[in-house]
Amino acid sequence: MTDQPILVAQTGGLGRITLNAPKALNSLSLPMAQAMQRQLDAWATDDSVAAVWLEGAGEKAFCAGGDIRAMYEAMTAHPVGERVPGCESFFTEEYVLDYTLHTYPKPVIVWGSGIVMGGGMGLMCGAAHRLVTETSRLAMPEITIGLYPDVGGSWFLNRMPNGLGLFLGLTGAQINATDAIATGLADRMVASTDRDTIIETLGTVDLGADPEETIRSVLHNFEAKAQDQRPASQIDAHLGQIRTLTDHARVADVVQAILAVETDDKWMSRAQASLAKGCPMTAHLVAEQIRRSRHLSLADVFRMELVMSSRCSMEPDFREGVRALLIDKDGAPNWAHPSVAAVDASDIERHFTPPWPDKSPLADLGA
């Protein structure tokens, strides 16, 4: 592996981008996002490239999230309450990249094997063909660091049924390939051992005439081959329960209901544990982002999230959550509020108030 943020190759009509930070589980950095954007822009008008393949280096992860260590350094260089240009720049570039993937003129295939979390979910959810494998673990675990499910989470969490998006955002619960497909976060499960063969096949077939139909045909065959490797659903047994638990007007009541469940189920117990230790402000941001974005366009979703993320970088919880998880690793964040019920409405509203005096950095997105 080189020290380049991404690796670029082309196999026939298939342009390939590899996130190249395997030791960091391919966490998305600013140089990585910028390099990807340049490559995607170049390929958009390159007739030799009919489709794009996006993956992460190594076997462990597609992408485990954004580079929150770099964001921590940027935040701690500024006092709480002050704008953090480094974070604003990263979020702006990241959301433009995510939007590009959602609206790309050529089919994008994401190899979502291994860990796909946070920023990785943003990249994957924008693709036309989202592949998962028997090793895939998907989650939006931002409640553990005092952020919220950004990178378009307002868009895709809203499209899940019966309170499931709210539950996953509040608890950061991990889901497997079977549930990723059932919840609309992925399109097909294939075997992790078939990666090379899939790339070789897509690189040798004629993608020029009808790339979308050709890709579907190829992937369908590999999907059928992997049917016996599909893991058992973790969510099915809980769908009715989740609908009831999230059926409250106040997020504090939803949180209380989830934490009050008595269960021996490991998946639900882990979800409860993450919520119990999670950031009280994040719980409100999850509920509010879903409510406010229900009828927004995709571009307006990213504009709203840029406001929220920029505000989070100015507030104490995000930097404190990263400190406790990754810097000091004491696992004991001192959140700004002692409980979800203690969060004031004005504190929530501040996260939706633009910190910039003029137009949004994403004002032209979708124009």
Buried (B, 14 or more C-beta within 10 A) or exposed (E): EEEEBBBBEBBBBBBBBBBBBBEBBBBBBBBBBBBBBEBBEEBEEEEEBBBBBBBBBBEBBBBBBBBBBBBBBBBBEBEBEEBBEBBBBBBBBBBBBBBBBBEBEBBBBBBBBBBBBBBBBBBBBBBBBBBBBBBBBBBBBBBBBBBBBBBBBBBBBBEBEBBBBBBBBBBBBBBBBBBBBBBBBBBBBBBBEBBEEBBEBBBEBEBEEEBBEBBBEBBEEBBEEBEEBBBEBBBEEBBEBBBEBBEBEEBBBBBBBBBEBEEEBEBBEBBBEBBEBBBBBBBBBBBBBBEBBEEBEBBBBBBBBBBBBBBBBBBBBBBBBBBBBEBEEEEEBEBBBEEBBEBEEEBBEEBBEBBEEEEBBBEEBBE
